[in-house]
Amino acid sequence: MTIRVDAPAVPPAARSPVAWEFFAGGGLAGLGLAGFRVGLANDIDAMKAAAYRANHPDVPLHLDDVWSLSAADLPGRPDLCWASSPCQDLSLAGARGGLQATRSGAFWGFWQLIRQLDADGRAPPVIVVENVAGLLSSAGGADFAAVCQAMVDAGYRVGALELDAALWLPQSRPRLFIVAMRGVAGPTVPAPVAPFHSRRLVAAQARLPRAVRAAWVWWALAVPARRNGDLSAVLEPDAAVDWFDADRTGTLLALCAPLHRIQLDRALASGVRQVGAGYRRVRTEGPRKVQRLELRFDGLAGCLRTPAGGSSRQYVVVCDDGRIRARRLTGREAARLMGVDDTYALPAGEGAALKLMGDAVAVPVVRALADGLLRPALSGGD
């Protein structure tokens, strides 16, 4: 694989590059931006803002709707603006209102700020927009095209990567990272390369308008070494958590679809401890919609989600010593699945902790981007 740098980049800086974190949540992107100094943050959610302040007390935080901010509220000039904009209207699990809907449409409030900064001569040379992979197909691809077009119209070169946290952590969590650069250049490859340029990303790029494709780059990123840990490595000791009683466990397991019940029975019959993760989902079977428990015993948790309803809470199922036990995944375990260490101060309630983590970006994924793409672009390395 040939990696090249497209144009001369800035000389090495004497200071740490400055990042601004929008839709910051609990600040997990900032934790991953190794080598950057986070200069300010923004979020609209009071619970998330409280968690941010508890863990990043020295970072100025704007608790406000991004639409209500102006460039005058944001002093200085960032090297990087990071935006983990809301995903609810883009997710394949939702109604898919797209970027025209209220929540995911907040991206345009962020972009309004970028344009104001640009008018002041303070726009960042690097922008990262993180979201669900559903952005690639939302509105038939028009939403993805609109984001890329906006960046190209502002003079940025744009590309994207689809990164699954499972390469670093025991959680299946594919996310899309749109990376735009102006005046600097990061490492690229001449054509898409697996695993970070997925087939759906390649297909979405091919549908972009010609002018956007002309400004497109395939960013290069090294594939990490094989991860060592699995789901069991992040779990609390059995004696430290609350397990369901026999009746509740039986009721839950009765929801298993036949193929998932076979998996469960095989795990039980293996004679060794097997740890699985599960979600309740509504599936269509013939003329009916039924709720099913779907399990996996591959060492990965399913993608963490916000606990808006009972079906969004993830279960831990353990087969050991001839019996099956089940319980809820805890907030601390969810934090570990996002790459957050135990010194991170979580909100007091389990629901709040799970919401904070379910809405976040995985720390090692951000670190890989920072180390392999973002800092090299800003420092002139390849």
C-alpha positions as CSV (number, residue, x, y, z in Angstrom):
1,M,0.0,0.0,0.0
2,T,1.5,3.4,-1.0
3,I,0.9,6.3,1.3
4,R,1.5,9.8,0.2
5,V,1.1,13.3,1.5
6,D,-0.7,15.4,-1.1
7,A,0.8,18.8,-0.4
8,P,3.4,20.6,1.8
9,A,2.0,20.8,5.3
10,V,2.6,23.2,8.1
11,P,6.0,23.0,10.0
12,P,6.1,21.4,13.4
13,A,4.4,23.5,16.0
14,A,6.1,24.5,19.2
15,R,2.8,24.2,21.0
16,S,0.2,21.5,21.3
17,P,-2.6,21.9,18.7
18,V,-5.9,23.1,20.1
19,A,-9.1,21.2,19.6
20,W,-12.7,22.4,20.2
21,E,-15.2,19.7,21.0
22,F,-18.8,20.2,19.9
23,F,-21.7,17.9,21.0
24,A,-19.1,16.9,23.6
25,G,-21.2,14.7,25.9
26,G,-18.9,13.5,28.6
27,G,-15.7,14.4,26.7
28,L,-14.6,11.0,25.4
29,A,-13.4,12.5,22.1
30,G,-11.2,14.8,24.1
31,L,-9.8,11.9,26.0
32,G,-8.8,10.3,22.8
33,L,-7.2,13.4,21.2
34,A,-3.8,12.6,22.5
35,G,-1.3,15.4,21.9
36,F,-4.1,18.0,21.6
37,R,-5.2,20.6,24.1
38,V,-9.0,20.8,24.3
39,G,-9.6,24.6,24.4
40,L,-13.4,24.6,24.8
41,A,-16.4,22.3,24.6
42,N,-20.1,22.5,24.0
43,D,-23.2,20.4,24.7
44,I,-26.9,21.1,25.2
45,D,-27.6,18.3,27.8
46,A,-27.2,19.3,31.4
47,M,-26.5,15.8,32.7
48,K,-23.7,15.4,30.1
49,A,-22.4,18.8,30.9
50,A,-22.1,18.0,34.6
51,A,-20.2,14.8,33.7
52,Y,-17.9,16.8,31.4
53,R,-17.1,19.4,34.1
54,A,-16.5,16.6,36.6
55,N,-13.9,15.0,34.4
56,H,-12.5,18.1,32.5
57,P,-12.7,20.9,35.1
58,D,-10.1,23.1,33.3
59,V,-11.9,23.2,29.9
60,P,-14.4,26.0,29.3
61,L,-17.8,24.5,28.6
62,H,-20.7,26.2,26.8
63,L,-24.0,24.5,28.0
64,D,-26.2,25.7,25.2
65,D,-27.8,24.8,21.9
66,V,-25.2,25.0,19.2
67,W,-27.6,27.1,17.2
68,S,-27.5,29.7,19.9
69,L,-23.7,30.1,19.8
70,S,-21.8,32.6,17.6
71,A,-18.2,33.0,16.7
72,A,-18.1,35.9,19.3
73,D,-18.7,33.3,22.0
74,L,-15.6,31.3,20.9
75,P,-12.3,33.2,21.4
76,G,-9.1,32.1,19.7
77,R,-8.4,29.9,16.6
78,P,-8.6,26.1,16.9
79,D,-6.5,23.7,14.9
80,L,-9.2,21.1,15.0
81,C,-13.0,21.2,15.4
82,W,-14.5,17.9,16.4
83,A,-18.3,17.4,16.1
84,S,-20.0,14.2,17.3
85,S,-23.4,15.5,16.1
86,P,-26.6,13.8,17.1
87,C,-27.4,10.5,15.3
88,Q,-31.0,9.7,16.2
89,D,-32.4,10.9,12.9
90,L,-29.8,9.1,10.9
91,S,-29.7,5.7,12.6
92,L,-31.0,2.7,10.8
93,A,-32.9,1.9,14.1
94,G,-34.8,5.2,14.0
95,A,-37.4,7.0,11.9
96,R,-34.6,8.5,9.7
97,G,-35.7,12.1,9.4
98,G,-32.2,12.9,8.3
99,L,-30.4,16.2,8.5
100,Q,-33.7,18.0,8.1
101,A,-34.9,16.7,11.4
102,T,-34.4,18.6,14.7
103,R,-31.7,16.5,16.4
104,S,-29.4,15.4,13.6
105,G,-30.0,18.8,11.9
106,A,-27.9,20.3,14.7
107,F,-25.0,19.6,12.4
108,W,-26.0,22.7,10.4
109,G,-25.8,24.8,13.6
110,F,-22.2,23.6,14.0
111,W,-21.5,24.4,10.3
112,Q,-23.0,27.9,10.8
113,L,-20.3,28.4,13.5
114,I,-17.6,27.2,11.1
115,R,-18.7,29.7,8.5
116,Q,-18.7,32.5,11.0
117,L,-15.2,31.5,12.1
118,D,-14.1,31.4,8.5
119,A,-15.4,35.0,8.0
120,D,-13.3,36.0,11.0
121,G,-10.2,34.2,9.5
122,R,-10.3,31.7,12.4
123,A,-11.6,28.6,10.7
124,P,-9.7,25.4,11.7
125,P,-7.5,23.6,9.2
126,V,-9.0,20.3,10.3
127,I,-12.6,19.3,10.9
128,V,-13.9,15.9,12.0
129,V,-17.6,15.0,12.0
130,E,-18.4,11.7,13.7
131,N,-21.8,10.0,13.3
132,V,-23.4,6.6,12.6
133,A,-22.8,4.9,9.3
134,G,-26.5,5.5,8.5
135,L,-25.5,9.0,7.4
136,L,-24.2,7.3,4.2
137,S,-27.6,6.2,3.1
138,S,-29.9,8.8,4.9
139,A,-32.2,10.5,2.4
140,G,-30.9,8.2,-0.3
141,G,-27.3,9.5,0.2
142,A,-28.4,13.2,0.0
143,D,-27.4,14.0,3.6
144,F,-23.9,12.6,3.3
145,A,-23.5,14.5,0.0
146,A,-24.8,17.7,1.7
147,V,-22.2,17.5,4.5
148,C,-19.4,16.8,2.0
149,Q,-20.6,19.6,-0.4
150,A,-20.6,22.1,2.4
151,M,-17.0,21.3,3.3
152,V,-15.8,21.4,-0.3
153,D,-17.6,24.7,-0.9
154,A,-15.6,26.1,2.0
155,G,-12.4,25.1,0.4
156,Y,-11.7,21.9,2.3
157,R,-10.6,18.6,0.9
158,V,-12.8,15.9,2.3
159,G,-12.7,12.1,2.9
160,A,-14.2,9.6,5.3
161,L,-13.4,6.5,7.2
162,E,-15.6,3.9,8.8
163,L,-14.0,2.6,12.0
164,D,-15.4,-0.2,14.1
165,A,-14.4,0.0,17.8
166,A,-14.2,-3.8,17.7
167,L,-10.7,-3.4,16.3
168,W,-9.7,-1.9,19.6
169,L,-12.4,-2.8,22.2
170,P,-14.7,-5.7,22.8
171,Q,-17.7,-3.8,21.4
172,S,-19.1,-3.9,17.9
173,R,-19.5,-0.2,17.2
174,P,-19.0,1.0,13.5
175,R,-19.0,4.7,13.1
176,L,-18.4,7.1,10.3
177,F,-15.7,9.8,10.5
178,I,-15.8,12.6,7.9
179,V,-12.4,14.4,7.9
180,A,-11.9,17.7,6.1
181,M,-8.6,19.5,5.8
182,R,-7.6,22.9,4.4
183,G,-4.1,24.2,4.2
184,V,-2.7,21.0,5.6
185,A,-2.5,17.5,4.3
186,G,-2.7,14.1,6.1
187,P,-1.5,10.7,4.8
188,T,-3.6,9.3,2.0
189,V,-3.8,6.3,-0.3
190,P,-4.7,6.5,-4.0
191,A,-7.7,4.2,-3.7
192,P,-10.0,2.8,-1.0
193,V,-8.4,0.2,1.3
194,A,-10.2,-2.2,3.7
195,P,-11.2,-2.2,6.5
196,F,-11.6,1.6,6.9
197,H,-13.0,2.3,3.4
198,S,-16.0,0.0,3.6
199,R,-18.1,-1.1,0.6
200,R,-21.0,1.1,1.7
201,L,-18.6,4.1,2.0
202,V,-17.1,3.4,-1.4
203,A,-20.7,3.2,-2.8
204,A,-21.7,6.5,-1.1
205,Q,-18.6,8.3,-2.4
206,A,-19.3,7.1,-6.0
207,R,-22.8,8.8,-5.7
208,L,-21.4,12.2,-4.7
209,P,-21.5,15.1,-7.1
210,R,-18.6,15.4,-9.5
211,A,-17.2,18.5,-7.9
212,V,-17.2,16.9,-4.5
213,R,-15.5,13.7,-5.8
214,A,-12.8,16.0,-7.4
215,A,-12.0,17.3,-3.9
216,W,-12.2,13.8,-2.3
217,V,-9.2,12.0,-0.7
218,W,-8.9,8.5,0.7
219,W,-7.3,9.1,4.1
220,A,-4.8,6.5,5.2
221,L,-4.8,4.9,8.7
222,A,-2.8,1.9,10.0
223,V,-4.8,-1.1,11.0
224,P,-4.2,-1.8,14.7
225,A,-2.7,-4.9,16.1
226,R,-5.2,-7.6,17.1
227,R,-7.0,-6.7,20.3
228,N,-6.3,-8.9,23.3
229,G,-9.3,-8.5,25.5
230,D,-12.9,-9.8,25.2
231,L,-16.2,-9.0,26.8
232,S,-15.4,-10.9,30.0
233,A,-12.3,-8.7,30.6
234,V,-14.4,-5.6,31.2
235,L,-17.0,-7.2,33.5
236,E,-17.3,-6.9,37.2
237,P,-16.7,-9.9,39.4
238,D,-19.8,-12.1,39.6
239,A,-20.1,-11.5,43.3
240,A,-20.1,-7.7,42.9
241,V,-23.2,-7.4,40.7
242,D,-26.9,-8.2,41.0
243,W,-28.2,-11.2,39.0
244,F,-31.8,-11.8,38.0
245,D,-33.6,-14.5,40.0
246,A,-34.6,-17.7,38.3
247,D,-38.1,-16.5,37.2
248,R,-36.8,-13.3,35.6
249,T,-34.0,-15.2,33.9
250,G,-36.4,-17.8,32.5
251,T,-38.8,-15.1,31.3
252,L,-35.9,-13.3,29.5
253,L,-34.5,-16.5,27.9
254,A,-37.9,-17.5,26.7
255,L,-37.6,-14.6,24.3
256,C,-34.7,-16.2,22.4
257,A,-35.3,-16.9,18.7
258,P,-34.6,-20.6,17.8
259,L,-31.1,-20.0,16.4
260,H,-30.1,-17.9,19.4
261,R,-31.5,-20.6,21.7
262,I,-29.2,-23.1,19.9
263,Q,-26.3,-20.8,20.6
264,L,-27.2,-20.6,24.2
265,D,-27.6,-24.4,24.6
266,R,-24.2,-24.9,22.9
267,A,-22.5,-22.5,25.3
268,L,-24.1,-24.2,28.3
269,A,-23.1,-27.7,27.0
270,S,-19.5,-26.6,26.4
271,G,-18.5,-27.3,30.0
272,V,-16.5,-24.1,30.2
273,R,-17.5,-20.6,31.3
274,Q,-19.1,-18.7,28.4
275,V,-20.0,-15.0,28.5
276,G,-22.5,-13.6,26.1
277,A,-24.2,-10.2,25.5
278,G,-27.7,-9.7,24.3
279,Y,-30.4,-7.2,23.3
280,R,-34.2,-7.4,23.1
281,R,-35.3,-6.5,19.6
282,V,-38.7,-6.4,17.8
283,R,-38.6,-8.6,14.8
284,T,-41.2,-9.4,12.1
285,E,-42.1,-13.1,11.9
286,G,-44.8,-13.8,9.4
287,P,-47.7,-11.5,10.0
288,R,-46.6,-10.7,13.6
289,K,-44.1,-8.4,15.3
290,V,-42.5,-10.2,18.2
291,Q,-39.9,-9.3,20.8
292,R,-36.8,-11.5,20.7
293,L,-33.7,-11.8,22.8
294,E,-30.7,-11.9,20.4
295,L,-27.4,-13.2,21.9
296,R,-23.8,-13.3,20.8
297,F,-21.0,-15.4,22.3
298,D,-18.1,-14.1,20.1
299,G,-16.4,-12.1,22.8
300,L,-18.0,-8.8,21.8
301,A,-20.8,-6.7,23.3
302,G,-23.4,-5.3,20.9
303,C,-23.2,-1.6,20.0
304,L,-24.0,0.4,23.1
305,R,-27.2,2.5,22.8
306,T,-28.9,5.0,25.1
307,P,-31.4,3.3,27.5
308,A,-34.4,5.1,26.2
309,G,-36.5,1.9,26.7
310,G,-36.1,-1.5,28.2
311,S,-35.1,-3.0,24.8
312,S,-32.1,-0.7,24.7
313,R,-30.5,-2.0,27.8
314,Q,-27.9,-4.6,27.1
315,Y,-27.8,-8.0,29.0
316,V,-24.9,-10.1,30.2
317,V,-25.6,-13.9,30.0
318,V,-23.2,-16.3,31.6
319,C,-23.2,-20.1,31.2
320,D,-21.1,-21.7,33.8
321,D,-21.1,-24.8,36.0
322,G,-24.3,-26.2,34.4
323,R,-26.4,-23.1,34.9
324,I,-27.4,-19.9,33.1
325,R,-27.4,-16.5,34.8
326,A,-28.4,-13.2,33.4
327,R,-28.2,-9.5,34.4
328,R,-28.0,-6.0,33.1
329,L,-24.8,-4.5,31.8
330,T,-23.7,-1.8,34.3
331,G,-22.7,1.8,33.6
332,R,-19.1,1.2,34.6
333,E,-18.9,-1.8,32.3
334,A,-20.3,0.3,29.5
335,A,-17.6,2.9,30.2
336,R,-14.9,0.3,29.9
337,L,-16.4,-0.9,26.6
338,M,-15.9,2.7,25.4
339,G,-12.2,2.6,26.5
340,V,-12.7,4.8,29.6
341,D,-10.7,3.8,32.7
342,D,-12.2,3.5,36.1
343,T,-10.9,7.0,37.3
344,Y,-13.6,8.6,35.1
345,A,-16.4,10.0,37.2
346,L,-19.7,8.6,36.0
347,P,-23.1,10.1,36.8
348,A,-24.7,8.7,40.0
349,G,-27.7,6.9,38.2
350,E,-27.2,3.8,36.1
351,G,-29.6,5.2,33.4
352,A,-27.6,8.4,33.2
353,A,-24.3,6.6,33.0
354,L,-25.5,4.3,30.2
355,K,-26.9,7.3,28.3
356,L,-23.6,9.1,28.6
357,M,-21.7,6.1,27.2
358,G,-24.3,5.1,24.6
359,D,-24.1,8.5,23.0
360,A,-20.3,8.7,23.1
361,V,-17.4,8.0,20.8
362,A,-14.9,5.2,21.7
363,V,-11.7,6.6,23.1
364,P,-9.2,4.3,21.3
365,V,-10.8,5.0,18.0
366,V,-10.3,8.7,18.4
367,R,-6.8,8.1,19.6
368,A,-6.0,6.1,16.5
369,L,-7.3,9.0,14.3
370,A,-5.3,11.5,16.3
371,D,-2.1,9.5,16.1
372,G,-2.3,8.3,12.6
373,L,-4.0,11.2,10.7
374,L,-4.8,14.4,12.6
375,R,-1.5,15.2,14.3
376,P,0.6,14.2,11.3
377,A,-1.4,16.6,9.2
378,L,-0.9,19.5,11.6
379,S,2.7,18.8,12.2
380,G,3.8,18.0,8.6
381,G,4.6,14.4,9.2
382,D,3.3,11.5,7.1
